[in-house]
Amino acid sequence: MALRQAALLFLGFLLLPSHETTPNKGLVSLPIRLTVENELSNVTPESYSSSVLEGGVLLGALRRLQEAQLDFKFTVKEDPDFGVFLESVNGVAGDQHRHTYWEILSENSGEYTRLDVGIGCYAPKADEHIVLRFSKE
């Protein structure tokens, strides 16, 4: 009798819907805006639109944008202790010796806030405006 109950419990467990076997099902896609700025040159800022799955991270939105837009490219570098760092955007790379880097900001009503986590951890909100700004320390 106990064996039969265990078998029925196991069968019931197998029939439960699994989120892992159906990724992205029912998840909402949130639109975001992205601007690429270069403080060190006279280049006009470039604007893009992308999306991120609700609860997803900025890295996913950047990858989605790179797949959809031929004029947007980026590279990352992974640090074993600190995670994914934005290395280059549209062919412009940060340089440790020149003290240049990509700063990641969130803009709201003209106010810019530096993100306290990187692109591999930050979960954008719907209609958020993300600014990738090339700067010098």
N, CA, C and O atoms as a GROMACS GRO file, in nm:
protein
  548
    1MET      N    1   0.081  -0.119   0.000
    1MET     CA    2   0.000   0.000   0.000
    1MET      C    3   0.086   0.127   0.000
    1MET      O    4   0.059   0.221  -0.075
    2ALA      N    5   0.191   0.129   0.085
    2ALA     CA    6   0.280   0.246   0.092
    2ALA      C    7   0.353   0.265  -0.040
    2ALA      O    8   0.374   0.378  -0.083
    3LEU      N    9   0.391   0.157  -0.104
    3LEU     CA   10   0.460   0.165  -0.232
    3LEU      C   11   0.368   0.225  -0.338
    3LEU      O   12   0.411   0.306  -0.421
    4ARG      N   13   0.240   0.186  -0.334
    4ARG     CA   14   0.143   0.239  -0.431
    4ARG      C   15   0.124   0.390  -0.410
    4ARG      O   16   0.117   0.465  -0.506
    5GLN      N   17   0.115   0.433  -0.284
    5GLN     CA   18   0.099   0.576  -0.254
    5GLN      C   19   0.222   0.654  -0.300
    5GLN      O   20   0.209   0.763  -0.356
    6ALA      N   21   0.340   0.599  -0.277
    6ALA     CA   22   0.463   0.665  -0.321
    6ALA      C   23   0.465   0.677  -0.473
    6ALA      O   24   0.506   0.780  -0.527
    7ALA      N   25   0.422   0.571  -0.541
    7ALA     CA   26   0.420   0.574  -0.688
    7ALA      C   27   0.322   0.678  -0.738
    7ALA      O   28   0.352   0.750  -0.833
    8LEU      N   29   0.204   0.688  -0.674
    8LEU     CA   30   0.106   0.788  -0.715
    8LEU      C   31   0.156   0.930  -0.687
    8LEU      O   32   0.135   1.020  -0.768
    9LEU      N   33   0.221   0.949  -0.574
    9LEU     CA   34   0.279   1.080  -0.543
    9LEU      C   35   0.383   1.119  -0.647
    9LEU      O   36   0.386   1.233  -0.694
   10PHE      N   37   0.468   1.024  -0.683
   10PHE     CA   38   0.572   1.049  -0.782
   10PHE      C   39   0.511   1.084  -0.917
   10PHE      O   40   0.555   1.178  -0.984
   11LEU      N   41   0.408   1.009  -0.957
   11LEU     CA   42   0.340   1.035  -1.084
   11LEU      C   43   0.275   1.173  -1.082
   11LEU      O   44   0.281   1.246  -1.181
   12GLY      N   45   0.212   1.208  -0.969
   12GLY     CA   46   0.151   1.341  -0.956
   12GLY      C   47   0.255   1.452  -0.968
   12GLY      O   48   0.230   1.556  -1.028
   13PHE      N   49   0.372   1.428  -0.909
   13PHE     CA   50   0.480   1.526  -0.918
   13PHE      C   51   0.524   1.545  -1.062
   13PHE      O   52   0.548   1.658  -1.105
   14LEU      N   53   0.534   1.437  -1.137
   14LEU     CA   54   0.575   1.445  -1.277
   14LEU      C   55   0.476   1.522  -1.362
   14LEU      O   56   0.514   1.586  -1.460
   15LEU      N   57   0.349   1.517  -1.324
   15LEU     CA   58   0.246   1.584  -1.402
   15LEU      C   59   0.232   1.732  -1.370
   15LEU      O   60   0.164   1.805  -1.443
   16LEU      N   61   0.294   1.779  -1.261
   16LEU     CA   62   0.288   1.921  -1.226
   16LEU      C   63   0.359   2.003  -1.332
   16LEU      O   64   0.463   1.961  -1.382
   17PRO      N   65   0.306   2.120  -1.367
   17PRO     CA   66   0.376   2.204  -1.464
   17PRO      C   67   0.509   2.251  -1.407
   17PRO      O   68   0.520   2.284  -1.289
   18SER      N   69   0.609   2.252  -1.491
   18SER     CA   70   0.742   2.293  -1.448
   18SER      C   71   0.784   2.419  -1.522
   18SER      O   72   0.776   2.424  -1.645
   19HIS      N   73   0.827   2.520  -1.448
   19HIS     CA   74   0.874   2.644  -1.511
   19HIS      C   75   1.006   2.622  -1.584
   19HIS      O   76   1.035   2.690  -1.682
   20GLU      N   77   1.085   2.528  -1.538
   20GLU     CA   78   1.213   2.504  -1.602
   20GLU      C   79   1.197   2.441  -1.739
   20GLU      O   80   1.280   2.465  -1.827
   21THR      N   81   1.093   2.360  -1.760
   21THR     CA   82   1.076   2.295  -1.889
   21THR      C   83   1.007   2.386  -1.989
   21THR      O   84   1.006   2.356  -2.109
   22THR      N   85   0.948   2.496  -1.943
   22THR     CA   86   0.883   2.590  -2.035
   22THR      C   87   0.935   2.730  -2.007
   22THR      O   88   0.862   2.815  -1.955
   23PRO      N   89   1.064   2.756  -2.041
   23PRO     CA   90   1.120   2.888  -2.011
   23PRO      C   91   1.046   2.998  -2.087
   23PRO      O   92   1.000   2.979  -2.200
   24ASN      N   93   1.035   3.114  -2.023
   24ASN     CA   94   0.977   3.236  -2.079
   24ASN      C   95   0.826   3.228  -2.097
   24ASN      O   96   0.765   3.328  -2.136
   25LYS      N   97   0.762   3.113  -2.070
   25LYS     CA   98   0.617   3.104  -2.087
   25LYS      C   99   0.549   3.189  -1.981
   25LYS      O  100   0.571   3.169  -1.862
   26GLY      N  101   0.468   3.282  -2.026
   26GLY     CA  102   0.395   3.366  -1.932
   26GLY      C  103   0.474   3.485  -1.880
   26GLY      O  104   0.418   3.566  -1.806
   27LEU      N  105   0.601   3.497  -1.916
   27LEU     CA  106   0.679   3.611  -1.870
   27LEU      C  107   0.650   3.732  -1.958
   27LEU      O  108   0.630   3.718  -2.079
   28VAL      N  109   0.650   3.848  -1.898
   28VAL     CA  110   0.619   3.972  -1.967
   28VAL      C  111   0.747   4.037  -2.017
   28VAL      O  112   0.847   4.041  -1.945
   29SER      N  113   0.745   4.086  -2.140
   29SER     CA  114   0.858   4.158  -2.198
   29SER      C  115   0.840   4.306  -2.168
   29SER      O  116   0.738   4.366  -2.204
   30LEU      N  117   0.941   4.367  -2.104
   30LEU     CA  118   0.935   4.507  -2.066
   30LEU      C  119   1.020   4.591  -2.160
   30LEU      O  120   1.138   4.560  -2.180
   31PRO      N  121   0.964   4.697  -2.220
   31PRO     CA  122   1.044   4.783  -2.307
   31PRO      C  123   1.138   4.870  -2.226
   31PRO      O  124   1.104   4.915  -2.116
   32ILE      N  125   1.257   4.894  -2.280
   32ILE     CA  126   1.352   4.988  -2.218
   32ILE      C  127   1.411   5.074  -2.329
   32ILE      O  128   1.411   5.036  -2.446
   33ARG      N  129   1.461   5.190  -2.290
   33ARG     CA  130   1.534   5.277  -2.382
   33ARG      C  131   1.680   5.273  -2.344
   33ARG      O  132   1.715   5.258  -2.227
   34LEU      N  133   1.766   5.286  -2.443
   34LEU     CA  134   1.909   5.281  -2.420
   34LEU      C  135   1.976   5.392  -2.500
   34LEU      O  136   1.948   5.409  -2.618
   35THR      N  137   2.064   5.467  -2.434
   35THR     CA  138   2.141   5.571  -2.502
   35THR      C  139   2.288   5.543  -2.479
   35THR      O  140   2.331   5.512  -2.368
   36VAL      N  141   2.366   5.555  -2.586
   36VAL     CA  142   2.511   5.538  -2.580
   36VAL      C  143   2.573   5.676  -2.598
   36VAL      O  144   2.554   5.741  -2.701
   37GLU      N  145   2.648   5.720  -2.496
   37GLU     CA  146   2.713   5.853  -2.498
   37GLU      C  147   2.863   5.836  -2.484
   37GLU      O  148   2.911   5.743  -2.420
   38ASN      N  149   2.937   5.928  -2.546
   38ASN     CA  150   3.082   5.927  -2.535
   38ASN      C  151   3.126   6.068  -2.493
   38ASN      O  152   3.127   6.159  -2.575
   39GLU      N  153   3.161   6.084  -2.365
   39GLU     CA  154   3.204   6.215  -2.313
   39GLU      C  155   3.338   6.259  -2.368
   39GLU      O  156   3.374   6.376  -2.356
   40LEU      N  157   3.414   6.167  -2.427
   40LEU     CA  158   3.549   6.198  -2.471
   40LEU      C  159   3.557   6.233  -2.619
   40LEU      O  160   3.666   6.260  -2.669
   41SER      N  161   3.446   6.232  -2.689
   41SER     CA  162   3.447   6.269  -2.830
   41SER      C  163   3.323   6.352  -2.862
   41SER      O  164   3.232   6.364  -2.780
   42ASN      N  165   3.321   6.407  -2.980
   42ASN     CA  166   3.209   6.490  -3.024
   42ASN      C  167   3.103   6.408  -3.097
   42ASN      O  168   3.030   6.462  -3.180
   43VAL      N  169   3.092   6.282  -3.067
   43VAL     CA  170   2.997   6.194  -3.134
   43VAL      C  171   2.857   6.217  -3.076
   43VAL      O  172   2.840   6.226  -2.955
   44THR      N  173   2.758   6.225  -3.165
   44THR     CA  174   2.619   6.241  -3.121
   44THR      C  175   2.575   6.114  -3.049
   44THR      O  176   2.601   6.004  -3.096
   45PRO      N  177   2.507   6.129  -2.934
   45PRO     CA  178   2.458   6.010  -2.863
   45PRO      C  179   2.367   5.926  -2.954
   45PRO      O  180   2.292   5.980  -3.036
   46GLU      N  181   2.375   5.795  -2.937
   46GLU     CA  182   2.294   5.703  -3.015
   46GLU      C  183   2.184   5.647  -2.926
   46GLU      O  184   2.210   5.608  -2.812
   47SER      N  185   2.061   5.642  -2.978
   47SER     CA  186   1.948   5.592  -2.902
   47SER      C  187   1.896   5.462  -2.961
   47SER      O  188   1.894   5.443  -3.083
   48TYR      N  189   1.856   5.373  -2.873
   48TYR     CA  190   1.807   5.242  -2.913
   48TYR      C  191   1.687   5.205  -2.826
   48TYR      O  192   1.666   5.263  -2.719
   49SER      N  193   1.610   5.109  -2.873
   49SER     CA  194   1.502   5.050  -2.794
   49SER      C  195   1.529   4.901  -2.784
   49SER      O  196   1.576   4.838  -2.879
   50SER      N  197   1.500   4.846  -2.669
   50SER     CA  198   1.517   4.703  -2.648
   50SER      C  199   1.410   4.658  -2.550
   50SER      O  200   1.320   4.734  -2.516
   51SER      N  201   1.423   4.536  -2.504
   51SER     CA  202   1.331   4.484  -2.404
   51SER      C  203   1.404   4.384  -2.317
   51SER      O  204   1.508   4.331  -2.354
   52VAL      N  205   1.346   4.361  -2.201
   52VAL     CA  206   1.400   4.264  -2.107
   52VAL      C  207   1.281   4.189  -2.049
   52VAL      O  208   1.176   4.247  -2.026
   53LEU      N  209   1.298   4.060  -2.026
   53LEU     CA  210   1.192   3.986  -1.961
   53LEU      C  211   1.177   4.033  -1.818
   53LEU      O  212   1.276   4.064  -1.752
   54GLU      N  213   1.055   4.039  -1.769
   54GLU     CA  214   1.031   4.082  -1.632
   54GLU      C  215   1.116   3.998  -1.537
   54GLU      O  216   1.109   3.875  -1.538
   55GLY      N  217   1.197   4.067  -1.456
   55GLY     CA  218   1.289   3.998  -1.365
   55GLY      C  219   1.422   3.966  -1.429
   55GLY      O  220   1.515   3.922  -1.361
   56GLY      N  221   1.434   3.988  -1.561
   56GLY     CA  222   1.558   3.963  -1.633
   56GLY      C  223   1.658   4.075  -1.610
   56GLY      O  224   1.624   4.179  -1.554
   57VAL      N  225   1.781   4.053  -1.654
   57VAL     CA  226   1.888   4.148  -1.630
   57VAL      C  227   1.925   4.226  -1.757
   57VAL      O  228   1.891   4.186  -1.868
   58LEU      N  229   1.994   4.336  -1.737
   58LEU     CA  230   2.033   4.426  -1.846
   58LEU      C  231   2.115   4.354  -1.952
   58LEU      O  232   2.103   4.385  -2.070
   59LEU      N  233   2.198   4.261  -1.912
   59LEU     CA  234   2.278   4.185  -2.009
   59LEU      C  235   2.189   4.120  -2.114
   59LEU      O  236   2.224   4.120  -2.232
   60GLY      N  237   2.076   4.066  -2.074
   60GLY     CA  238   1.982   4.005  -2.170
   60GLY      C  239   1.928   4.107  -2.268
   60GLY      O  240   1.915   4.078  -2.387
   61ALA      N  241   1.895   4.226  -2.220
   61ALA     CA  242   1.844   4.332  -2.308
   61ALA      C  243   1.951   4.376  -2.407
   61ALA      O  244   1.920   4.401  -2.524
   62LEU      N  245   2.076   4.385  -2.361
   62LEU     CA  246   2.185   4.423  -2.452
   62LEU      C  247   2.208   4.316  -2.558
   62LEU      O  248   2.230   4.348  -2.675
   63ARG      N  249   2.202   4.191  -2.519
   63ARG     CA  250   2.217   4.081  -2.617
   63ARG      C  251   2.103   4.082  -2.717
   63ARG      O  252   2.125   4.062  -2.837
   64ARG      N  253   1.981   4.104  -2.670
   64ARG     CA  254   1.865   4.110  -2.758
   64ARG      C  255   1.881   4.226  -2.857
   64ARG      O  256   1.851   4.212  -2.975
   65LEU      N  257   1.929   4.339  -2.809
   65LEU     CA  258   1.951   4.455  -2.895
   65LEU      C  259   2.058   4.427  -2.998
   65LEU      O  260   2.043   4.463  -3.115
   66GLN      N  261   2.167   4.364  -2.958
   66GLN     CA  262   2.276   4.332  -3.050
   66GLN      C  263   2.230   4.238  -3.161
   66GLN      O  264   2.276   4.249  -3.275
   67GLU      N  265   2.140   4.146  -3.129
   67GLU     CA  266   2.086   4.055  -3.230
   67GLU      C  267   1.995   4.126  -3.328
   67GLU      O  268   1.987   4.089  -3.445
   68ALA      N  269   1.924   4.230  -3.281
   68ALA     CA  270   1.825   4.298  -3.363
   68ALA      C  271   1.881   4.418  -3.440
   68ALA      O  272   1.828   4.451  -3.547
   69GLN      N  273   1.985   4.482  -3.390
   69GLN     CA  274   2.038   4.604  -3.449
   69GLN      C  275   2.181   4.582  -3.498
   69GLN      O  276   2.270   4.553  -3.418
   70LEU      N  277   2.202   4.594  -3.626
   70LEU     CA  278   2.336   4.574  -3.681
   70LEU      C  279   2.435   4.680  -3.636
   70LEU      O  280   2.555   4.656  -3.635
   71ASP      N  281   2.385   4.800  -3.598
   71ASP     CA  282   2.474   4.909  -3.560
   71ASP      C  283   2.502   4.913  -3.410
   71ASP      O  284   2.563   5.009  -3.362
   72PHE      N  285   2.460   4.812  -3.335
   72PHE     CA  286   2.489   4.806  -3.192
   72PHE      C  287   2.568   4.679  -3.162
   72PHE      O  288   2.522   4.568  -3.189
   73LYS      N  289   2.686   4.699  -3.107
   73LYS     CA  290   2.772   4.586  -3.069
   73LYS      C  291   2.830   4.615  -2.931
   73LYS      O  292   2.856   4.730  -2.897
   74PHE      N  293   2.850   4.510  -2.853
   74PHE     CA  294   2.915   4.527  -2.724
   74PHE      C  295   2.991   4.400  -2.690
   74PHE      O  296   2.962   4.292  -2.740
   75THR      N  297   3.090   4.417  -2.602
   75THR     CA  298   3.163   4.303  -2.551
   75THR      C  299   3.167   4.315  -2.399
   75THR      O  300   3.156   4.424  -2.343
   76VAL      N  301   3.184   4.201  -2.335
   76VAL     CA  302   3.194   4.198  -2.190
   76VAL      C  303   3.319   4.122  -2.150
   76VAL      O  304   3.377   4.047  -2.229
   77LYS      N  305   3.358   4.143  -2.027
   77LYS     CA  306   3.469   4.071  -1.967
   77LYS      C  307   3.416   4.015  -1.836
   77LYS      O  308   3.349   4.085  -1.760
   78GLU      N  309   3.447   3.889  -1.810
   78GLU     CA  310   3.397   3.828  -1.687
   78GLU      C  311   3.509   3.816  -1.585
   78GLU      O  312   3.615   3.759  -1.611
   79ASP      N  313   3.482   3.871  -1.467
   79ASP     CA  314   3.574   3.862  -1.355
   79ASP      C  315   3.522   3.753  -1.263
   79ASP      O  316   3.403   3.754  -1.229
   80PRO      N  317   3.606   3.659  -1.220
   80PRO     CA  318   3.557   3.550  -1.137
   80PRO      C  319   3.500   3.595  -1.002
   80PRO      O  320   3.419   3.524  -0.943
   81ASP      N  321   3.542   3.709  -0.954
   81ASP     CA  322   3.493   3.758  -0.824
   81ASP      C  323   3.379   3.858  -0.836
   81ASP      O  324   3.291   3.862  -0.750
   82PHE      N  325   3.381   3.940  -0.941
   82PHE     CA  326   3.285   4.050  -0.949
   82PHE      C  327   3.185   4.038  -1.063
   82PHE      O  328   3.098   4.124  -1.075
   83GLY      N  329   3.194   3.936  -1.145
   83GLY     CA  330   3.095   3.912  -1.249
   83GLY      C  331   3.129   3.977  -1.382
   83GLY      O  332   3.246   3.996  -1.416
   84VAL      N  333   3.025   4.011  -1.456
   84VAL     CA  334   3.037   4.060  -1.594
   84VAL      C  335   3.056   4.212  -1.596
   84VAL      O  336   2.979   4.286  -1.534
   85PHE      N  337   3.158   4.257  -1.667
   85PHE     CA  338   3.185   4.400  -1.686
   85PHE      C  339   3.164   4.436  -1.832
   85PHE      O  340   3.201   4.360  -1.922
   86LEU      N  341   3.106   4.552  -1.856
   86LEU     CA  342   3.092   4.603  -1.991
   86LEU      C  343   3.228   4.650  -2.038
   86LEU      O  344   3.286   4.742  -1.979
   87GLU      N  345   3.281   4.588  -2.143
   87GLU     CA  346   3.416   4.616  -2.190
   87GLU      C  347   3.416   4.718  -2.304
   87GLU      O  348   3.494   4.813  -2.302
   88SER      N  349   3.330   4.696  -2.404
   88SER     CA  350   3.325   4.789  -2.518
   88SER      C  351   3.183   4.802  -2.569
   88SER      O  352   3.101   4.711  -2.555
   89VAL      N  353   3.156   4.917  -2.630
   89VAL     CA  354   3.027   4.943  -2.694
   89VAL      C  355   3.057   5.008  -2.829
   89VAL      O  356   3.129   5.107  -2.837
   90ASN      N  357   3.001   4.951  -2.932
   90ASN     CA  358   3.017   5.003  -3.069
   90ASN      C  359   3.163   5.029  -3.105
   90ASN      O  360   3.196   5.130  -3.167
   91GLY      N  361   3.249   4.938  -3.065
   91GLY     CA  362   3.391   4.945  -3.100
   91GLY      C  363   3.476   5.031  -3.010
   91GLY      O  364   3.597   5.040  -3.031
   92VAL      N  365   3.419   5.095  -2.909
   92VAL     CA  366   3.494   5.179  -2.817
   92VAL      C  367   3.512   5.103  -2.686
   92VAL      O  368   3.414   5.067  -2.620
   93ALA      N  369   3.638   5.078  -2.650
   93ALA     CA  370   3.666   4.999  -2.531
   93ALA      C  371   3.729   5.084  -2.422
   93ALA      O  372   3.806   5.177  -2.449
   94GLY      N  373   3.696   5.050  -2.299
   94GLY     CA  374   3.763   5.113  -2.186
   94GLY      C  375   3.907   5.067  -2.180
   94GLY      O  376   3.941   4.961  -2.231
   95ASP      N  377   3.991   5.150  -2.118
   95ASP     CA  378   4.134   5.118  -2.109
   95ASP      C  379   4.185   5.154  -1.971
   95ASP      O  380   4.177   5.269  -1.928
   96GLN      N  381   4.236   5.055  -1.901
   96GLN     CA  382   4.283   5.074  -1.764
   96GLN      C  383   4.396   5.177  -1.757
   96GLN      O  384   4.401   5.256  -1.664
   97HIS      N  385   4.486   5.176  -1.855
   97HIS     CA  386   4.601   5.268  -1.855
   97HIS      C  387   4.559   5.412  -1.884
   97HIS      O  388   4.620   5.506  -1.834
   98ARG      N  389   4.455   5.428  -1.963
   98ARG     CA  390   4.403   5.562  -1.994
   98ARG      C  391   4.294   5.605  -1.897
   98ARG      O  392   4.242   5.717  -1.905
   99HIS      N  393   4.259   5.516  -1.806
   99HIS     CA  394   4.156   5.542  -1.705
   99HIS      C  395   4.020   5.572  -1.768
   99HIS      O  396   3.945   5.655  -1.717
  100THR      N  397   3.989   5.504  -1.878
  100THR     CA  398   3.858   5.519  -1.941
  100THR      C  399   3.774   5.395  -1.912
  100THR      O  400   3.827   5.284  -1.896
  101TYR      N  401   3.644   5.415  -1.907
  101TYR     CA  402   3.554   5.305  -1.874
  101TYR      C  403   3.412   5.338  -1.920
  101TYR      O  404   3.381   5.452  -1.955
  102TRP      N  405   3.328   5.236  -1.921
  102TRP     CA  406   3.186   5.253  -1.951
  102TRP      C  407   3.109   5.263  -1.820
  102TRP      O  408   3.110   5.171  -1.739
  103GLU      N  409   3.043   5.375  -1.802
  103GLU     CA  410   2.961   5.400  -1.684
  103GLU      C  411   2.816   5.364  -1.720
  103GLU      O  412   2.770   5.397  -1.830
  104ILE      N  413   2.746   5.298  -1.631
  104ILE     CA  414   2.608   5.257  -1.657
  104ILE      C  415   2.517   5.337  -1.564
  104ILE      O  416   2.530   5.330  -1.442
  105LEU      N  417   2.425   5.412  -1.625
  105LEU     CA  418   2.338   5.503  -1.551
  105LEU      C  419   2.192   5.476  -1.582
  105LEU      O  420   2.157   5.420  -1.686
  106SER      N  421   2.106   5.515  -1.489
  106SER     CA  422   1.962   5.516  -1.512
  106SER      C  423   1.919   5.662  -1.509
  106SER      O  424   1.951   5.734  -1.414
  107GLU      N  425   1.848   5.706  -1.612
  107GLU     CA  426   1.804   5.845  -1.620
  107GLU      C  427   1.654   5.853  -1.596
  107GLU      O  428   1.576   5.776  -1.652
  108ASN      N  429   1.616   5.948  -1.510
  108ASN     CA  430   1.475   5.971  -1.481
  108ASN      C  431   1.454   6.120  -1.464
  108ASN      O  432   1.505   6.179  -1.369
  109SER      N  433   1.379   6.181  -1.554
  109SER     CA  434   1.348   6.325  -1.550
  109SER      C  435   1.474   6.411  -1.542
  109SER      O  436   1.478   6.509  -1.468
  110GLY      N  437   1.576   6.375  -1.619
  110GLY     CA  438   1.699   6.453  -1.622
  110GLY      C  439   1.796   6.423  -1.510
  110GLY      O  440   1.907   6.477  -1.508
  111GLU      N  441   1.758   6.339  -1.417
  111GLU     CA  442   1.846   6.299  -1.307
  111GLU      C  443   1.911   6.166  -1.341
  111GLU      O  444   1.843   6.070  -1.378
  112TYR      N  445   2.043   6.160  -1.328
  112TYR     CA  446   2.118   6.038  -1.360
  112TYR      C  447   2.164   5.971  -1.231
  112TYR      O  448   2.218   6.036  -1.142
  113THR      N  449   2.143   5.841  -1.224
  113THR     CA  450   2.185   5.762  -1.110
  113THR      C  451   2.275   5.650  -1.158
  113THR      O  452   2.239   5.574  -1.247
  114ARG      N  453   2.393   5.642  -1.098
  114ARG     CA  454   2.485   5.534  -1.134
  114ARG      C  455   2.431   5.404  -1.074
  114ARG      O  456   2.393   5.399  -0.957
  115LEU      N  457   2.428   5.299  -1.157
  115LEU     CA  458   2.381   5.170  -1.108
  115LEU      C  459   2.481   5.116  -1.006
  115LEU      O  460   2.602   5.130  -1.023
  116ASP      N  461   2.429   5.054  -0.902
  116ASP     CA  462   2.517   5.000  -0.799
  116ASP      C  463   2.555   4.855  -0.824
  116ASP      O  464   2.628   4.795  -0.745
  117VAL      N  465   2.506   4.798  -0.934
  117VAL     CA  466   2.544   4.663  -0.976
  117VAL      C  467   2.569   4.666  -1.126
  117VAL      O  468   2.534   4.764  -1.193
  118GLY      N  469   2.630   4.562  -1.178
  118GLY     CA  470   2.664   4.557  -1.320
  118GLY      C  471   2.552   4.504  -1.408
  118GLY      O  472   2.442   4.476  -1.361
  119ILE      N  473   2.584   4.491  -1.538
  119ILE     CA  474   2.484   4.450  -1.636
  119ILE      C  475   2.436   4.307  -1.616
  119ILE      O  476   2.328   4.270  -1.663
  120GLY      N  477   2.514   4.226  -1.547
  120GLY     CA  478   2.476   4.089  -1.522
  120GLY      C  479   2.384   4.072  -1.403
  120GLY      O  480   2.333   3.963  -1.378
  121CYS      N  481   2.363   4.180  -1.328
  121CYS     CA  482   2.278   4.174  -1.206
  121CYS      C  483   2.161   4.272  -1.211
  121CYS      O  484   2.060   4.249  -1.145
  122TYR      N  485   2.174   4.380  -1.286
  122TYR     CA  486   2.073   4.485  -1.281
  122TYR      C  487   1.947   4.446  -1.359
  122TYR      O  488   1.956   4.409  -1.476
  123ALA      N  489   1.832   4.452  -1.295
  123ALA     CA  490   1.703   4.421  -1.356
  123ALA      C  491   1.629   4.552  -1.388
  123ALA      O  492   1.573   4.615  -1.298
  124PRO      N  493   1.629   4.594  -1.516
  124PRO     CA  494   1.561   4.719  -1.552
  124PRO      C  495   1.410   4.711  -1.532
  124PRO      O  496   1.349   4.604  -1.534
  125LYS      N  497   1.351   4.829  -1.511
  125LYS     CA  498   1.206   4.841  -1.498
  125LYS      C  499   1.147   4.877  -1.634
  125LYS      O  500   1.219   4.920  -1.724
  126ALA      N  501   1.019   4.860  -1.648
  126ALA     CA  502   0.950   4.895  -1.773
  126ALA      C  503   0.974   5.042  -1.807
  126ALA      O  504   0.963   5.128  -1.720
  127ASP      N  505   1.005   5.069  -1.932
  127ASP     CA  506   1.026   5.203  -1.986
  127ASP      C  507   1.143   5.278  -1.923
  127ASP      O  508   1.152   5.400  -1.935
  128GLU      N  509   1.231   5.206  -1.856
  128GLU     CA  510   1.348   5.271  -1.796
  128GLU      C  511   1.444   5.318  -1.906
  128GLU      O  512   1.455   5.255  -2.011
  129HIS      N  513   1.511   5.427  -1.879
  129HIS     CA  514   1.610   5.482  -1.972
  129HIS      C  515   1.749   5.453  -1.915
  129HIS      O  516   1.789   5.509  -1.813
  130ILE      N  517   1.821   5.364  -1.982
  130ILE     CA  518   1.956   5.326  -1.943
  130ILE      C  519   2.055   5.403  -2.030
  130ILE      O  520   2.038   5.410  -2.152
  131VAL      N  521   2.156   5.460  -1.968
  131VAL     CA  522   2.259   5.535  -2.040
  131VAL      C  523   2.393   5.464  -2.021
  131VAL      O  524   2.437   5.442  -1.908
  132LEU      N  525   2.456   5.430  -2.132
  132LEU     CA  526   2.592   5.377  -2.130
  132LEU      C  527   2.681   5.493  -2.170
  132LEU      O  528   2.678   5.538  -2.284
  133ARG      N  529   2.761   5.542  -2.075
  133ARG     CA  530   2.840   5.663  -2.097
  133ARG      C  531   2.989   5.630  -2.087
  133ARG      O  532   3.036   5.580  -1.985
  134PHE      N  533   3.062   5.658  -2.195
  134PHE     CA  534   3.206   5.639  -2.196
  134PHE      C  535   3.270   5.759  -2.128
  134PHE      O  536   3.251   5.872  -2.171
  135SER      N  537   3.345   5.734  -2.023
  135SER     CA  538   3.400   5.840  -1.938
  135SER      C  539   3.544   5.815  -1.904
  135SER      O  540   3.601   5.710  -1.933
  136LYS      N  541   3.603   5.914  -1.840
  136LYS     CA  542   3.740   5.904  -1.790
  136LYS      C  543   3.738   5.934  -1.641
  136LYS      O  544   3.669   6.025  -1.596
  137GLU      N  545   3.815   5.856  -1.565
  137GLU     CA  546   3.822   5.877  -1.420
  137GLU      C  547   3.883   6.011  -1.388
  137GLU      O  548   3.897   6.046  -1.270
   0.00000   0.00000   0.00000
